[in-house]
Amino acid sequence: MRFVAVTAALLGAALPLAAQADTGLYGSINLHGVSTDDVDAVIYAPDGTIFGSISESKVALQAAPAPANSDIIEGSWDLKPTLGVSGSIGYDFGMVRAEAELAYARSRVRTFNVTQLTGFGGSTTTDFGDGSGDACLYLGLTACSFTGNAVTMENTHLRQLSGMANVWVDIPLEAPIEPYLGGGIGIMGLEVDGEGKSVFAWQVGAGLAYKLSDTIAITADFRHRESDAIEIDFGGGEGVNFDKVKSNTYGVGLRVNF
């Protein structure tokens, strides 16, 4: 990846200063502002579910068995920015740091923006007023507010719990401020209302550390994190597919060398 090439170039440029750096174990704790992009999703209804108003002709058709996954809600989750926390423990080799990081964020779903309903027999509609009642019922919303194509989600959250193996490159300067950049790979657990799955994830980032002493530093950084797409099968022709979850975090933290 591109950031790997940049990291290698910085390593070569800063090697003369690396020998002056301290080494050893360290730990950090961070508070982040988390902004998650809209997440595209396809929600599969169970066999026999019908979206849209039920006319007399449709009532007659209900006696026939519905094929699996015949009814689908397509749209995207609109997520509210939130706060997240993370902690890490690692080893400082002098200019390169390797660490294990655990991060958590809980974003409220403001709305599910419906783009299409695919109903009984494969017919589709964008007339969401026609199918709003059934769509809200299947989404598990007892108090449903449907404005245009947006379903208001009450008490629905997307939870992100990630475990990452990171490598950071510190850029030594003759100053108390030390820039760093790098990234990592790992596993992210994604969960909405009790249903979830773990998938591969990666992140890149950069930041600044301000050294209060030889062992304590305050940090500020930016990170971009992405997960793989996720598929959850509930059985019986029911399930949900999420596209990649992409988040940007802006954090401040405290790093302590032991």
ZAGULUM-169485 format. One record per residue: x, y negated, z negated of N, C-alpha, C in turn; residue in one letter. Coordinates in Angstrom, 1 decimal. Example, Ala and Ser with C-alpha at 12.3 -4.5 7.8 and 13.67 -1.06 7.14 Angstrom:
# ZAGULUM-169485
npx|npy|npz|capx|capy|capz|cpx|cpy|cpz|residuo
13.2|5.7|-7.8|12.3|4.5|-7.8|13.2|3.3|-7.8|a .
12.8|2.2|-7.1|13.7|1.1|-7.1|12.9|0.0|-7.9|s .
This chain:
# ZAGULUM-169485
npx|npy|npz|capx|capy|capz|cpx|cpy|cpz|residuo
0.8|1.2|0.0|0.0|0.0|0.0|0.9|-1.3|0.0|m .
0.3|-2.4|0.4|1.0|-3.6|0.5|1.7|-4.0|-0.8|r .
1.0|-3.9|-1.9|1.5|-4.4|-3.2|2.8|-3.6|-3.6|f .
2.9|-2.3|-3.1|4.0|-1.5|-3.4|5.3|-2.1|-2.7|v .
5.1|-2.5|-1.4|6.2|-3.1|-0.7|6.7|-4.4|-1.4|a .
5.7|-5.2|-1.8|6.1|-6.5|-2.5|6.8|-6.2|-3.8|v .
6.3|-5.2|-4.5|6.9|-4.8|-5.8|8.4|-4.4|-5.6|t .
8.6|-3.6|-4.5|10.0|-3.1|-4.2|10.9|-4.3|-3.9|a .
10.4|-5.3|-3.2|11.3|-6.4|-2.9|11.6|-7.2|-4.1|a .
10.6|-7.4|-5.0|10.9|-8.1|-6.3|11.9|-7.4|-7.2|l .
11.8|-6.0|-7.1|12.8|-5.2|-7.9|14.2|-5.6|-7.5|l .
14.4|-5.6|-6.2|15.8|-5.9|-5.7|16.3|-7.3|-6.1|g .
15.3|-8.2|-6.0|15.7|-9.6|-6.3|16.0|-9.9|-7.8|a .
15.4|-9.1|-8.6|15.5|-9.4|-10.1|16.4|-8.5|-10.8|a .
17.0|-7.6|-10.2|17.8|-6.6|-10.9|18.9|-7.2|-11.8|l .
19.6|-8.3|-11.3|20.6|-8.9|-12.2|20.1|-9.4|-13.5|p .
18.8|-9.8|-13.6|18.3|-10.2|-14.9|17.7|-9.1|-15.7|l .
17.5|-7.9|-15.1|16.8|-6.8|-15.8|17.6|-6.3|-16.9|a .
18.9|-6.3|-16.8|19.8|-5.8|-17.9|19.6|-6.5|-19.2|a .
19.2|-7.8|-19.1|19.1|-8.6|-20.3|17.8|-8.3|-21.0|q .
16.8|-7.6|-20.4|15.5|-7.4|-21.0|15.5|-6.4|-22.1|a .
14.6|-6.5|-23.0|14.4|-5.5|-24.1|13.7|-4.3|-23.5|d .
13.9|-3.1|-24.1|13.2|-1.9|-23.7|12.5|-1.3|-25.0|t .
11.6|-0.4|-24.7|11.0|0.3|-25.8|9.5|0.4|-25.6|g .
8.8|1.0|-26.6|7.4|1.2|-26.6|6.7|-0.2|-26.9|l .
5.5|-0.3|-26.3|4.6|-1.4|-26.5|3.2|-1.0|-26.5|y .
2.3|-1.9|-27.0|0.9|-1.7|-27.0|0.2|-3.1|-26.7|g .
-0.9|-3.0|-26.1|-1.6|-4.3|-25.8|-3.1|-4.1|-25.9|s .
-3.8|-5.2|-26.2|-5.3|-5.2|-26.2|-5.7|-6.5|-25.4|i .
-6.8|-6.3|-24.7|-7.2|-7.4|-23.7|-8.7|-7.6|-23.7|n .
-9.1|-8.8|-23.5|-10.5|-9.1|-23.4|-10.7|-9.7|-21.9|l .
-11.7|-9.2|-21.2|-11.8|-9.5|-19.8|-13.2|-10.1|-19.5|h .
-13.2|-11.1|-18.6|-14.4|-11.4|-17.9|-14.5|-10.6|-16.7|g .
-15.7|-9.8|-16.5|-15.8|-8.9|-15.4|-16.9|-9.3|-14.5|v .
-16.5|-9.4|-13.2|-17.5|-9.7|-12.2|-17.5|-8.5|-11.2|s .
-18.7|-7.9|-11.1|-18.8|-6.7|-10.2|-19.7|-7.0|-9.0|t .
-19.1|-6.7|-7.8|-19.9|-6.9|-6.6|-21.2|-6.1|-6.6|d .
-22.2|-6.6|-5.8|-23.4|-5.8|-5.6|-23.0|-4.4|-5.2|d .
-23.7|-3.4|-5.7|-23.4|-2.0|-5.5|-24.5|-1.4|-4.6|v .
-24.2|-1.0|-3.4|-25.2|-0.4|-2.5|-25.6|1.0|-3.1|d .
-26.9|1.3|-3.0|-27.3|2.6|-3.5|-28.5|3.1|-2.7|a .
-28.6|4.4|-2.6|-29.7|5.2|-2.0|-30.2|6.1|-3.1|v .
-31.5|5.9|-3.4|-32.2|6.7|-4.5|-33.1|7.6|-3.8|i .
-33.0|8.9|-4.0|-33.8|10.0|-3.4|-34.9|10.4|-4.4|y .
-36.1|10.3|-3.9|-37.3|10.7|-4.7|-37.4|12.2|-4.7|a .
-38.0|12.8|-5.8|-38.3|14.3|-5.8|-39.3|14.7|-4.8|p .
-39.4|15.9|-4.5|-40.4|16.5|-3.6|-41.8|16.0|-3.9|d .
-42.5|15.6|-2.9|-43.9|15.2|-3.1|-44.2|13.8|-3.5|g .
-43.1|13.0|-3.8|-43.3|11.6|-4.1|-43.6|10.8|-2.9|t .
-44.6|9.9|-3.0|-44.9|9.1|-1.8|-44.8|7.6|-2.2|i .
-44.0|6.8|-1.4|-44.0|5.4|-1.6|-45.0|4.7|-0.7|f .
-45.5|3.6|-1.1|-46.4|2.8|-0.3|-47.9|3.1|-0.8|g .
-48.8|2.2|-0.4|-50.2|2.3|-0.8|-50.7|3.6|-0.1|s .
-51.6|4.3|-0.8|-52.1|5.6|-0.4|-53.5|5.3|0.2|i .
-53.6|5.3|1.6|-54.8|5.2|2.3|-55.6|6.6|2.2|s .
-56.8|6.6|2.8|-57.6|7.8|2.8|-56.9|8.9|3.6|e .
-56.2|8.5|4.7|-55.5|9.5|5.5|-54.3|10.0|4.8|s .
-53.7|9.2|4.0|-52.5|9.7|3.3|-53.0|10.7|2.1|k .
-54.1|10.4|1.6|-54.6|11.3|0.5|-54.8|12.7|1.1|v .
-55.3|12.8|2.3|-55.5|14.1|2.9|-54.1|14.8|3.1|a .
-53.1|14.0|3.4|-51.8|14.6|3.7|-51.1|15.1|2.5|l .
-51.6|14.6|1.3|-50.9|15.0|0.1|-50.9|16.5|-0.2|q .
-51.9|17.2|0.4|-52.0|18.6|0.2|-50.8|19.4|0.8|a .
-50.2|18.8|1.8|-49.0|19.4|2.4|-47.8|19.2|1.6|a .
-46.9|20.2|1.5|-45.7|20.0|0.7|-44.7|19.0|1.4|p .
-44.2|18.1|0.6|-43.2|17.1|1.1|-41.9|17.7|1.2|a .
-41.2|17.5|2.3|-39.8|18.0|2.4|-38.9|17.3|1.4|p .
-37.8|18.1|1.0|-36.9|17.5|0.1|-36.3|16.2|0.6|a .
-36.1|15.2|-0.3|-35.5|14.0|0.0|-36.3|13.2|1.1|n .
-37.6|13.5|1.2|-38.3|12.7|2.3|-38.6|11.3|1.9|s .
-38.6|10.9|0.6|-38.8|9.6|0.2|-37.5|9.0|-0.4|d .
-37.1|7.8|0.1|-35.9|7.2|-0.2|-36.0|5.7|-0.5|i .
-35.4|5.2|-1.5|-35.3|3.8|-1.8|-33.9|3.4|-1.4|i .
-33.7|2.4|-0.5|-32.4|1.9|-0.2|-32.3|0.5|-0.6|e .
-31.1|0.1|-1.2|-31.0|-1.3|-1.7|-29.6|-1.4|-2.3|g .
-29.5|-2.4|-3.2|-28.3|-2.7|-3.9|-28.6|-3.3|-5.3|s .
-27.7|-2.9|-6.2|-27.8|-3.4|-7.6|-27.1|-4.8|-7.7|w .
-27.8|-5.8|-8.2|-27.3|-7.1|-8.5|-26.9|-7.1|-9.9|d .
-25.6|-7.2|-10.2|-25.1|-7.1|-11.6|-24.6|-8.4|-12.1|l .
-25.0|-8.6|-13.4|-24.6|-9.8|-14.1|-23.2|-9.8|-14.6|k .
-22.4|-10.9|-14.4|-21.1|-10.9|-15.0|-21.1|-10.6|-16.5|p .
-20.1|-9.9|-17.0|-20.1|-9.5|-18.4|-18.6|-9.6|-19.0|t .
-18.5|-9.2|-20.2|-17.2|-9.1|-20.9|-16.8|-7.6|-21.0|l .
-15.5|-7.4|-20.8|-15.0|-6.0|-21.0|-13.8|-6.0|-21.9|g .
-13.4|-4.9|-22.4|-12.2|-4.7|-23.2|-11.4|-3.6|-22.7|v .
-10.1|-3.7|-23.0|-9.1|-2.7|-22.6|-8.0|-2.6|-23.6|s .
-7.4|-1.5|-23.7|-6.2|-1.3|-24.5|-5.2|-0.4|-23.8|g .
-4.0|-0.6|-24.0|-3.0|0.3|-23.4|-1.8|0.5|-24.3|s .
-1.1|1.6|-24.0|0.2|1.9|-24.6|1.2|2.3|-23.6|i .
2.4|1.8|-23.6|3.3|2.1|-22.6|4.8|2.0|-23.0|g .
5.6|2.1|-22.0|7.1|2.0|-22.3|7.7|1.0|-21.3|y .
8.4|0.0|-21.9|9.1|-1.0|-21.2|10.5|-0.6|-20.9|d .
10.8|-0.4|-19.6|12.2|0.1|-19.2|13.1|-1.1|-18.9|f .
12.7|-2.3|-19.2|13.5|-3.5|-19.0|13.0|-4.5|-18.0|g .
12.5|-4.0|-16.9|11.8|-4.8|-15.9|10.6|-4.1|-15.4|m .
10.6|-2.8|-15.5|9.4|-2.0|-15.1|8.8|-1.4|-16.3|v .
7.4|-1.6|-16.4|6.7|-1.0|-17.5|5.7|0.1|-16.9|r .
5.6|1.2|-17.6|4.7|2.2|-17.3|3.7|2.4|-18.5|a .
2.4|2.5|-18.2|1.5|2.5|-19.3|0.3|3.4|-19.0|e .
-0.4|3.8|-20.0|-1.8|4.4|-19.9|-2.8|3.4|-20.5|a .
-3.8|3.1|-19.7|-4.8|2.1|-20.1|-6.2|2.7|-20.1|e .
-7.0|2.3|-21.1|-8.4|2.6|-21.2|-9.2|1.3|-21.2|l .
-10.2|1.2|-20.3|-11.0|0.0|-20.2|-12.4|0.3|-20.1|a .
-13.3|-0.6|-20.7|-14.7|-0.4|-20.7|-15.4|-1.7|-20.4|y .
-16.5|-1.7|-19.6|-17.3|-2.8|-19.3|-18.8|-2.3|-19.2|a .
-19.7|-3.1|-19.6|-21.2|-2.8|-19.5|-21.9|-4.0|-18.9|r .
-22.3|-3.8|-17.6|-22.9|-4.9|-16.8|-24.4|-4.7|-16.8|s .
-25.2|-5.7|-17.1|-26.6|-5.6|-16.9|-27.0|-5.7|-15.5|r .
-27.9|-4.8|-15.1|-28.5|-4.9|-13.7|-29.6|-5.9|-13.7|v .
-29.4|-7.0|-13.0|-30.5|-8.1|-13.0|-31.6|-7.7|-12.1|r .
-31.3|-7.2|-10.9|-32.4|-6.8|-9.9|-31.8|-5.6|-9.1|t .
-32.8|-4.8|-8.6|-32.4|-3.9|-7.5|-33.1|-4.4|-6.3|f .
-32.2|-4.9|-5.3|-32.7|-5.5|-4.1|-33.0|-4.5|-3.0|n .
-34.3|-4.2|-2.8|-34.7|-3.1|-1.9|-34.6|-3.6|-0.4|v .
-33.9|-2.8|0.4|-33.8|-3.1|1.8|-34.8|-2.2|2.6|t .
-35.1|-1.1|2.1|-36.0|-0.2|2.9|-36.6|0.9|2.0|q .
-37.9|1.2|2.3|-38.5|2.4|1.7|-38.8|3.4|2.8|l .
-38.4|4.6|2.6|-38.7|5.7|3.6|-39.7|6.6|2.9|t .
-40.9|6.7|3.4|-42.0|7.4|2.7|-42.3|8.7|3.3|g .
-43.5|9.2|2.9|-43.9|10.6|3.3|-43.9|10.7|4.8|f .
-43.3|11.8|5.3|-43.2|12.1|6.7|-42.2|11.3|7.4|g .
-41.3|10.6|6.7|-40.2|9.9|7.3|-40.5|8.5|7.8|g .
-41.8|8.0|7.6|-42.1|6.6|8.0|-41.4|5.6|7.1|s .
-41.0|4.5|7.6|-40.3|3.5|6.8|-41.1|2.2|6.8|t .
-40.8|1.4|5.8|-41.4|0.1|5.6|-40.5|-0.9|5.0|t .
-40.7|-2.2|5.3|-40.0|-3.3|4.7|-41.1|-4.2|4.0|t .
-42.3|-3.7|4.0|-43.4|-4.4|3.3|-43.4|-3.9|1.8|d .
-42.6|-4.6|1.0|-42.3|-4.1|-0.3|-43.5|-4.3|-1.2|f .
-44.4|-5.2|-0.9|-45.6|-5.4|-1.7|-46.5|-4.2|-1.6|g .
-46.5|-3.5|-0.4|-47.2|-2.3|-0.2|-46.7|-1.1|-1.0|d .
-45.4|-1.0|-1.2|-44.9|0.1|-1.9|-44.3|-0.2|-3.3|g .
-44.5|-1.4|-3.7|-43.8|-1.9|-5.0|-44.2|-1.0|-6.2|s .
-45.5|-0.7|-6.3|-45.9|0.0|-7.5|-45.3|1.4|-7.6|g .
-45.2|2.1|-6.5|-44.6|3.4|-6.5|-43.1|3.4|-6.7|d .
-42.5|2.3|-6.1|-41.1|2.2|-6.2|-40.7|1.9|-7.6|a .
-41.4|1.0|-8.3|-41.1|0.7|-9.7|-41.4|1.9|-10.6|c .
-42.4|2.7|-10.3|-42.7|3.9|-11.1|-41.6|4.9|-11.0|l .
-41.0|5.1|-9.8|-40.0|6.1|-9.6|-38.7|5.6|-10.2|y .
-38.5|4.3|-10.2|-37.3|3.7|-10.8|-37.3|3.7|-12.4|l .
-38.5|4.2|-12.9|-38.6|4.3|-14.4|-38.9|3.0|-15.1|g .
-39.5|2.1|-14.4|-39.8|0.8|-15.0|-41.3|0.7|-15.4|l .
-41.5|0.7|-16.7|-42.9|0.6|-17.2|-43.4|-0.8|-17.1|t .
-42.6|-1.8|-17.2|-43.0|-3.2|-17.0|-42.2|-3.7|-15.8|a .
-42.9|-3.6|-14.6|-42.2|-3.9|-13.4|-42.5|-5.3|-12.8|c .
-41.5|-6.0|-12.4|-41.7|-7.3|-11.8|-41.1|-7.2|-10.4|s .
-41.8|-7.3|-9.4|-41.4|-7.2|-8.0|-41.6|-8.5|-7.3|f .
-40.5|-9.2|-7.0|-40.6|-10.5|-6.3|-39.9|-10.4|-5.0|t .
-40.7|-10.5|-3.9|-40.1|-10.3|-2.6|-39.6|-8.9|-2.5|g .
-38.3|-8.7|-2.2|-37.8|-7.4|-2.2|-36.9|-7.0|-3.4|n .
-37.0|-7.9|-4.5|-36.2|-7.7|-5.6|-37.0|-7.1|-6.8|a .
-36.6|-6.0|-7.3|-37.2|-5.4|-8.5|-36.4|-5.8|-9.7|v .
-37.1|-6.5|-10.7|-36.4|-7.0|-11.9|-36.1|-5.7|-12.8|t .
-34.9|-5.6|-13.2|-34.5|-4.4|-14.0|-34.4|-4.8|-15.5|m .
-35.3|-4.3|-16.3|-35.2|-4.6|-17.8|-34.4|-3.5|-18.5|e .
-33.4|-4.0|-19.3|-32.6|-3.0|-20.1|-32.0|-1.9|-19.3|n .
-31.5|-2.3|-18.1|-30.8|-1.3|-17.2|-29.4|-1.8|-17.1|t .
-28.4|-0.9|-17.3|-27.0|-1.3|-17.3|-26.1|-0.3|-16.5|h .
-25.1|-0.9|-15.9|-24.0|-0.1|-15.3|-22.8|-0.1|-16.2|l .
-22.4|1.1|-16.7|-21.3|1.2|-17.6|-20.1|1.8|-16.8|r .
-19.0|1.1|-17.0|-17.7|1.5|-16.4|-16.7|1.9|-17.5|q .
-16.2|3.1|-17.5|-15.2|3.5|-18.4|-14.1|4.1|-17.6|l .
-12.9|3.5|-17.6|-11.8|3.9|-16.8|-10.6|4.3|-17.6|s .
-9.9|5.3|-17.1|-8.6|5.6|-17.7|-7.6|5.5|-16.5|g .
-6.6|4.6|-16.7|-5.7|4.3|-15.6|-4.2|4.6|-16.0|m .
-3.4|5.0|-15.1|-1.9|5.1|-15.2|-1.4|4.0|-14.4|a .
-0.8|3.0|-15.1|-0.3|1.7|-14.4|1.2|1.6|-14.4|n .
1.7|0.9|-13.4|3.1|0.5|-13.3|3.1|-1.0|-13.1|v .
3.8|-1.8|-14.0|3.9|-3.2|-13.8|5.4|-3.6|-13.7|w .
5.6|-4.6|-12.9|7.0|-5.1|-12.7|7.0|-6.5|-13.2|v .
7.9|-6.7|-14.2|8.1|-8.0|-14.8|9.1|-8.8|-14.0|d .
8.9|-10.1|-13.8|9.9|-10.9|-13.1|10.6|-11.8|-14.1|i .
11.8|-11.4|-14.5|12.6|-12.1|-15.5|12.9|-13.5|-15.1|p .
12.6|-14.5|-16.0|12.9|-15.9|-15.7|13.7|-16.4|-16.9|l .
14.4|-17.5|-16.7|15.1|-18.2|-17.8|14.1|-19.1|-18.5|e .
13.0|-18.5|-19.0|11.9|-19.3|-19.6|11.1|-18.3|-20.4|a .
10.2|-18.9|-21.4|9.4|-18.0|-22.1|8.2|-17.4|-21.3|p .
8.0|-17.9|-20.1|6.9|-17.4|-19.3|7.5|-16.3|-18.3|i .
6.8|-15.2|-18.2|7.3|-14.1|-17.4|6.1|-13.6|-16.5|e .
6.2|-13.8|-15.2|5.2|-13.2|-14.3|5.3|-11.7|-14.2|p .
4.2|-11.1|-13.9|4.2|-9.6|-13.6|3.2|-9.3|-12.6|y .
3.4|-8.1|-11.9|2.4|-7.6|-10.9|2.6|-6.1|-10.8|l .
1.5|-5.5|-10.3|1.5|-4.0|-10.1|0.2|-3.5|-10.0|g .
-0.1|-2.3|-10.5|-1.4|-1.6|-10.3|-1.3|-0.2|-10.8|g .
-2.4|0.5|-10.5|-2.4|1.9|-11.0|-3.5|2.7|-10.4|g .
-3.6|4.0|-10.8|-4.6|4.9|-10.3|-5.2|5.6|-11.5|i .
-6.4|6.2|-11.3|-6.9|6.9|-12.5|-8.3|7.4|-12.2|g .
-9.1|7.6|-13.2|-10.5|8.1|-13.2|-11.4|7.0|-13.8|i .
-12.5|6.8|-13.1|-13.6|5.9|-13.7|-14.9|6.7|-13.8|m .
-15.4|6.6|-15.0|-16.8|7.1|-15.3|-17.8|6.0|-15.1|g .
-18.8|6.3|-14.2|-19.9|5.4|-13.9|-21.2|5.9|-14.4|l .
-22.0|5.1|-15.1|-23.2|5.7|-15.7|-24.3|4.6|-15.6|e .
-25.5|4.9|-15.2|-26.7|4.1|-15.2|-27.8|4.8|-15.9|v .
-28.3|4.3|-17.1|-29.4|4.9|-17.8|-29.2|6.3|-18.1|d .
-28.1|6.7|-18.6|-27.8|8.1|-19.0|-27.4|9.1|-17.9|g .
-27.4|8.6|-16.7|-26.9|9.5|-15.6|-25.6|9.0|-15.0|e .
-24.6|9.8|-14.9|-23.3|9.3|-14.4|-22.4|10.4|-13.9|g .
-21.2|10.0|-13.5|-20.2|10.9|-13.0|-18.9|10.2|-13.0|k .
-17.8|11.0|-13.0|-16.4|10.4|-12.9|-15.8|10.6|-11.5|s .
-15.2|9.5|-11.1|-14.6|9.5|-9.7|-13.2|8.8|-9.8|v .
-12.5|9.0|-8.7|-11.2|8.4|-8.5|-11.3|6.9|-8.5|f .
-10.3|6.1|-9.1|-10.3|4.7|-9.0|-8.9|4.2|-8.9|a .
-8.7|2.9|-8.5|-7.4|2.3|-8.4|-7.6|0.8|-8.7|w .
-6.5|0.2|-9.0|-6.5|-1.2|-9.3|-5.1|-1.9|-8.9|q .
-5.2|-3.2|-8.6|-4.0|-4.0|-8.4|-4.2|-5.3|-9.2|v .
-3.1|-5.9|-9.6|-3.2|-7.1|-10.4|-1.9|-7.9|-10.5|g .
-2.0|-9.0|-11.1|-0.9|-9.9|-11.4|-1.2|-10.8|-12.6|a .
-0.2|-11.2|-13.3|-0.4|-12.1|-14.5|0.8|-12.8|-15.0|g .
0.6|-13.4|-16.1|1.7|-14.1|-16.8|1.7|-13.7|-18.2|l .
2.9|-13.6|-18.8|3.1|-13.3|-20.2|3.9|-14.5|-20.8|a .
3.3|-15.0|-21.9|4.0|-16.1|-22.6|4.6|-15.5|-23.9|y .
5.9|-15.5|-24.0|6.6|-14.9|-25.2|6.6|-15.8|-26.4|k .
5.8|-15.4|-27.4|5.9|-16.1|-28.7|7.1|-15.7|-29.5|l .
7.6|-14.5|-29.3|8.9|-14.1|-29.9|9.4|-13.0|-29.1|s .
10.5|-12.3|-29.6|11.1|-11.2|-28.9|10.1|-10.0|-28.8|d .
9.1|-9.9|-29.6|8.3|-8.7|-29.7|6.8|-9.0|-29.4|t .
6.4|-10.3|-29.4|5.0|-10.6|-29.2|4.8|-11.6|-28.0|i .
3.8|-11.3|-27.2|3.5|-12.1|-26.0|2.0|-12.2|-25.8|a .
1.6|-13.4|-25.4|0.2|-13.6|-25.0|0.1|-13.4|-23.5|i .
-0.9|-12.7|-22.9|-0.9|-12.5|-21.5|-2.2|-13.0|-20.9|t .
-2.2|-13.4|-19.6|-3.3|-13.8|-18.9|-3.2|-13.2|-17.5|a .
-4.2|-12.4|-17.0|-4.0|-11.8|-15.7|-5.3|-11.6|-14.9|d .
-5.2|-11.3|-13.7|-6.3|-11.0|-12.8|-6.1|-9.5|-12.3|f .
-7.2|-8.8|-12.2|-7.1|-7.4|-11.6|-8.3|-7.2|-10.7|r .
-8.0|-6.5|-9.7|-9.1|-6.0|-8.8|-9.1|-4.5|-8.9|h .
-10.3|-3.9|-9.2|-10.5|-2.5|-9.4|-11.6|-1.9|-8.5|r .
-11.3|-0.8|-7.9|-12.4|-0.1|-7.1|-12.4|1.4|-7.4|e .
-13.7|1.9|-7.4|-13.9|3.3|-7.5|-14.3|3.9|-6.2|s .
-14.2|5.2|-6.1|-14.8|5.9|-5.0|-16.3|5.9|-5.1|d .
-16.9|6.2|-3.9|-18.4|6.4|-3.9|-18.8|7.5|-4.8|a .
-20.0|7.5|-5.3|-20.5|8.5|-6.3|-21.8|9.1|-5.8|i .
-21.9|10.4|-5.9|-23.2|11.1|-5.6|-23.6|11.9|-6.8|e .
-24.9|11.7|-7.2|-25.4|12.4|-8.4|-26.7|13.1|-7.9|i .
-26.6|14.4|-8.1|-27.8|15.3|-7.7|-28.5|15.7|-8.9|d .
-29.8|15.3|-9.0|-30.6|15.7|-10.2|-31.3|17.0|-10.0|f .
-31.2|17.5|-8.7|-32.0|18.8|-8.4|-33.4|18.5|-7.9|g .
-34.0|19.5|-7.2|-35.3|19.3|-6.8|-35.5|18.2|-5.7|g .
-34.4|17.9|-5.0|-34.5|16.9|-3.9|-34.4|15.5|-4.5|g .
-33.9|15.4|-5.7|-33.9|14.1|-6.4|-32.4|13.7|-6.7|e .
-32.0|12.5|-6.5|-30.7|12.1|-6.8|-30.4|10.6|-6.4|g .
-29.2|10.2|-6.6|-28.8|8.8|-6.3|-27.4|8.8|-5.8|v .
-27.1|8.0|-4.7|-25.8|7.8|-4.2|-25.4|6.4|-4.4|n .
-24.2|6.1|-5.0|-23.7|4.8|-5.1|-22.6|4.6|-4.1|f .
-22.4|3.4|-3.6|-21.2|3.1|-2.8|-20.1|2.8|-3.8|d .
-19.0|2.4|-3.2|-17.8|2.0|-4.1|-18.2|0.9|-5.1|k .
-17.7|1.0|-6.3|-17.9|-0.1|-7.3|-16.7|-0.9|-7.3|v .
-16.8|-2.2|-7.0|-15.7|-3.1|-6.9|-15.8|-4.2|-7.9|k .
-14.8|-4.4|-8.8|-14.9|-5.4|-9.8|-13.6|-6.2|-9.8|s .
-13.8|-7.5|-10.2|-12.7|-8.4|-10.5|-12.7|-8.8|-11.9|n .
-11.5|-8.7|-12.6|-11.5|-9.1|-14.0|-10.5|-10.2|-14.2|t .
-10.8|-11.1|-15.2|-9.9|-12.2|-15.6|-9.7|-12.1|-17.1|y .
-8.5|-11.7|-17.5|-8.3|-11.3|-18.9|-7.3|-12.1|-19.6|g .
-7.4|-12.1|-20.9|-6.4|-12.6|-21.8|-6.1|-11.5|-22.8|v .
-4.9|-11.4|-23.3|-4.5|-10.3|-24.2|-3.3|-10.6|-25.1|g .
-3.0|-9.6|-25.9|-1.9|-9.7|-26.8|-1.1|-8.4|-26.6|l .
0.2|-8.6|-26.3|1.1|-7.5|-26.1|2.2|-7.5|-27.2|r .
2.4|-6.3|-27.8|3.4|-6.2|-28.9|4.4|-5.1|-28.6|v .
5.6|-5.4|-28.6|6.7|-4.4|-28.5|7.1|-3.9|-29.8|n .
7.2|-2.5|-29.9|7.5|-1.9|-31.2|9.0|-1.8|-31.4|f .
